[in-house]
């Protein structure tokens, strides 16, 4: 059966500790949900909690004022 279109997507790859991977595999086996769907949902939920404007204010680069040699 064809899967419904989920919109524009980008692949993200990461290595995780074996213990976490084994647990994720167990969740997949129990729920029959695709591993990629689980990871995408968790990443999306986490990203929703991030305030980009605040991060830019904390980590953003300020303009570097250059003094002319006199």
Phi and psi in degrees as a GROMACS rama.xvg file:
@    title "Ramachandran Plot"
@    xaxis  label "Phi"
@    yaxis  label "Psi"
@TYPE xy
-72.0707  143.879  UNK-2
-85.5691  145.314  UNK-3
-67.3824  148.839  UNK-4
-66.4971  133.065  UNK-5
-105.003  8.74898  UNK-6
90.0058  -176.122  UNK-7
-63.6133  127.893  UNK-8
-129.379  154.803  UNK-9
-129.959  135.662  UNK-10
-77.3503  134.562  UNK-11
-125.796  130.123  UNK-12
-119.309  139.049  UNK-13
-151.355  149.598  UNK-14
-100.462  134.992  UNK-15
-123.408  161.499  UNK-16
-57.7139  144.18  UNK-17
-53.7132  -40.9045  UNK-18
-58.8837  -42.7521  UNK-19
-69.1535  -38.8259  UNK-20
-63.2401  -42.0404  UNK-21
-62.4365  -40.1815  UNK-22
-68.4869  -40.6962  UNK-23
-60.844  -41.9312  UNK-24
-60.4006  -38.1925  UNK-25
-66.8445  -40.8347  UNK-26
-62.4684  -43.5631  UNK-27
-60.3671  -43.6854  UNK-28
-63.5793  -37.4763  UNK-29
-77.1924  -36.8684  UNK-30
-99.8916  -17.0452  UNK-31
62.6188  14.9886  UNK-32
-82.5869  143.374  UNK-33
-65.4881  138.708  UNK-34
-55.6943  -44.0244  UNK-35
-63.7806  -34.3392  UNK-36
-67.7687  -39.6182  UNK-37
-63.4134  -49.6917  UNK-38
-63.7893  -42.49  UNK-39
-61.463  -43.3299  UNK-40
-63.2104  -45.117  UNK-41
-64.3266  -42.4941  UNK-42
-65.1642  -42.2976  UNK-43
-60.8117  -46.3866  UNK-44
-60.4739  -40.3544  UNK-45
-67.3234  -45.1262  UNK-46
-62.8347  -31.7214  UNK-47
-61.9202  -23.968  UNK-48
-85.6573  -6.38149  UNK-49
-92.1369  129.395  UNK-50
-94.5399  101.371  UNK-51
-62.633  -37.1037  UNK-52
-62.995  -40.0279  UNK-53
-65.4863  -43.7524  UNK-54
-61.8854  -41.304  UNK-55
-62.1078  -38.4787  UNK-56
-67.5027  -36.5619  UNK-57
-81.5158  -44.4065  UNK-58
-106.306  -10.0289  UNK-59
-64.7721  153.473  UNK-60
-86.5595  135.316  UNK-61
-87.7427  158.556  UNK-62
-65.0575  133.025  UNK-63
-90.3149  116.485  UNK-64
-82.7993  125.658  UNK-65
-98.441  125.977  UNK-66
-92.6466  140.591  UNK-67
-83.8412  143.001  UNK-68
-66.813  137.104  UNK-69
